[in-house]
Structures are given as C-alpha cells and as structure tokens.
C-alpha cells in the first residue's frame, strides 16, 4: 500500500476505536500481551476465596472476570466508574442480585466500614487506606496492576519526549503504601514482559483505547512515526514493546 492508502486504513481504525466492557476481541490475532505473566491471577483469587466470604470487585470493568468466579451473588459486590461500563454492568450484574455501586473515586468507596472479607482489583485504581476501612480485620486485598513502565517504549515510538505519567506505580512503592496503611504483605511479584502488534492498524486502535498512556494520539499527529512502525513490521513481522505488571496480596 502507498502512504495515502495506509493513512486511510489507519484512520478507519481510529474512527471505530471503542470498547464494550473490557473486550479486545477486535484485535484477535493482530496483537498479543500477557502471554508470559509468571503468576495466574485467577488461581490466586480462587486460592483465597470461600463461598461464605463477602467479595468486592473494585473497578470490575464489564464484570467479565467477576462472573467467571461463580461466587454466590448474594455475597458479591462490584463497583465501576466508566459510564459505558456502568450501563453494561447494570444490564449484566444487577439482575443477578450482585450489589453494583457506581464509583470513580477509590478514596470514597460507597460501603460501610468492615463490609468485606476480600476485595479484588485487576488493573483498576485503589487507595490502601480506604481498602483498610472497608475490609474486616484479617481480610484480604488481591490485585494485579499495570505498572508505570507499561508500554513506555511503544509510547516513545510515537511521542519520543513523553514523560512517564505514573512514576509511583512500582511494586516496592506500592508495598510500602500498603504497609503504611496497616497491611501485611503476603505475596508480591513484579514482571516485565512483551506486547507485540502484527499490524499498525491494531496499534492505532489500541492507542486510541488506552488514552491514558497515549494522550492526544491521532493518526494525523503521529503519521510519520506510524510509517516507521510499518517499516519495522515489514522487516520483522511485528513491532514489540514492554509490559509492566505487579501482583500484591495484602492482609489487613
């Protein structure tokens, strides 16, 4: 394809970029990530979760992971703050009897003190002090998080001078924050893995969705650098970046 054809193709991806819940099926076969994480978040949650526990999934997205747990609905609560996902959760979670609350401020959870035996959070926001408030004594917080170095090499391919937006999102700093809030760290791990894109259009869709990592991204603004990414894909078959994940299991 020539430059104009590529630009038109990429702008089509830019225009259709949207997400329903946390559904990346549009990129199926066109990119891969999280294939190399050395822990299994699902198994870790199930290791601790018992049927009689009061469970909160903070920042549940579309409730996709929460529903796979099969936890008794009467013992299950969830929060979500992104309006399209809130609407989706009201359609999928509320009719089941799950206690859904709209919340976009992790420092102001809409629950009473000592409400939960376990709070889980995958790639959402959190406040250790507020978690300590809503958890019962001896209860658990389990989280897998995206760290501050996530996708930074990809960001710098299109924005070479971009500053790191989340300098505190590293395992050591977060463990210190939990200890300061009165938690005991039961398990902690950090991992830097790989993310690969097999076509530039997939990257364009991704960058528009992950707007907090790629602020002000557009095909027009980044076109020349996208062409360089295309050259790399033509030569090597993919363009590769680095993921950053960390895991914390903490007990109040």
N, C-alpha and C positions, 0 to 999 in steps of 0.2 A: 504494500500500500504506500501511496505517497503521503506527504505531510498533511495535506488537506483531508484526505480520507481518514487518516489516523485521528486527526483532531475531531472530525465529525463523530467517529466511533466513540472516542473517549467522552465527548460532550453528551452523548446519549447515555452513557453510564452515569455521568454526573447528574443528569436530569432525573433519572429513575432511582437514584440512591435514597432508599428509605428502609426502615426496619420495623418488623412486626414482632413484638416481644424481643427476643434476642436471637433472631433467626438469620443465619448467614448462608442459607441454602442457595441463594443466588450465586455464591462463589464456589459451589461444589465442583471439585476437580480443577479449579482455577487458582487455588491457593491452599496452603496448609500451615497450621500452627498448633501448638500444644500437643504435638505427637510424641514429644520427648520428655515431658514432665516426669520426674522420678517418683512422685507420690500419686496416689489415687484419692482425690478429694471425696468422691462418693463413698469409697470404702472407709475412709477415716470418719466421716459423719456417721455412717451406719455402725461403726465400731462403738460409738458412744451413745447413740440414740436408742432409747427404750420406748415402748408403746405408751407408757403412762406419763411420759415427760411432756411438759408444756414447751412447745417448739415455736420459735420465731425465726422466719427467714427475712432478714432485712435487705432491702433493695432486691426484691425477688425477680425483677425483670418481667417476663410474662408468666412467671410461675412454673416454667418448664422443668427446672431441676427439682423444685419442691415437690411437684406431683409424682416424680419418679420414686420418691422416698416411700410413698404409700403410708405415711404417718396418719393415725386417726385424725379425721378432720376436726373433731371437737377439741382436740389438743393442739391445733395448728393455727398459727397467726402469721401474717405476712404484711410487709409494707412495700410501697413503691411510690416514687415521686415523679417519674417521667409521664406526663399526661396520657400519651397514647398507650403506654403500658398499663397505667391505672385503669383505663377503659377496658383493655383486654382482660385484666385480672378480675374486674367486676363481672365479666361475662363467664370466665372460666373457674375462678376460685370461690367467689361469693356464693353461687348456687350450691356448692358442695358443703357449705357451712364453715368454711375457713374464715377466720376473723381477719378481714383485709382492712388496713388503715392507710390512707394516703399520707405520705410523709416524705419530705425532701430535705429535712434538717436532722442529721444524725445526732445532734446535741439536744434534740427535743423530741424524744420518742413518745408517741401517744398511748402510753401504757403506764399502769401503776407500778410502784416500787415492788421489787421481788416477784415479778409476774412469771418468769420463765426459768426452766431447768436448763435450756440450751438455746443459744442464738447462733445462727449460721449466716454467713455472708460471703458470697462469691463475687468478687470484682465490684463490690459496692463500697459506699463510704461508711465510716464508723467513727464513734467518739468513745474512747475507753472509759471515761468517767460516767457517761450515760449508760453504757452497757453494764457497768458495775451497779448502777441504780436499778435497772430492770431485771437483773439476774438474781436468783436466790443464792444465799451463801452456799458455796461448794459447787455451784453450777458452772457451765462451760460456754465459752465463745470459740467457734471454729471458723477460720477464714482462709480463703485463698485469694491473694491480692495481686494486682498488676503493679509492678514496681516502677520507680522513677526513671529507669533506663529503658523502659519498654519502647521498642520501635524507634529509638532515637537515631539510629543510623539511617533508617528509611526517611524520617523527618528531615534529616540533614541533606538527603539527596534532593529534596525539593525546596527546602528552606535552610541553606547552609549556615546561616547565622542564628538560627533559632536557639533560644535559651531553654534549659531543662525546666519544665513547669512545675515538677513535683519533687523538689530536692530532698524531702524528708521521707519519701516512700521507699525505705530500705529496711531490711529485716532488723538490724541492730537498733535503729532509731525507734521502730515500732514496738519492739520488745521492751525497750526502756520505758516507752509511754504506758504500756500495759502494767509493768511493774510499779510505776509511779501511781497508777490508779488502783493498786492493791491486788493485782492478779499474780498468780503463779504461772509461769510458762511451762507447759507440759511437753510441748513439741514445737520446734521451729526449724524451718528449712528455707533455703533461697536457691534459685536456679535461673541460669541464663541459657535460653535455648534458641531455636531457629524459627523464623517465619519466612515463607517463600511465596512469591507470586509468579505465576506462569504466563500472565499477560498483563499489560499495563492497564487495560480497562478494569480488571479486577482490583488493581491497586487504587484506581480513581474512585471506584465505588466505596472501597474500604476507607479511604482518606476522608471522603465526604461524611461517612457514618461516624468515624472516630474523630469528631471535630475538635475534641479537647486536646488531642495530640497533634492534629493538623489544622490549627486555626487559620482561617482565611484562605484555605486551599481552594483553588479552582483550576480548571484545565487552561483557561486563558492565562492566568498568572504564572503557572508553572510549566507551560507548554514545552519550552526548550529543554527543561530538565527531564520532563517525561520522555522526550525524544532520546535522551541519553540512557534512560532506563530501558527503552525499547531496543537500543543498540546492545545493551548488556543481555537482554533476553534473547535476542537474535544470536548472540555469540555463545551464551552459556546455558540457555534454556529456561532461566529463571532469574529473578532478582531477589536477593536474600537480605534479611535483617535479623535483629536480635530481640528476642522476647525476654522479659524480666518478670518472674513470679516469686512470691514468697508465701509460706504457709505458717500459720500460728494456731496452736491450740492452747488456750489460756483458761485457767480456773480461778473463779472469784474466791 
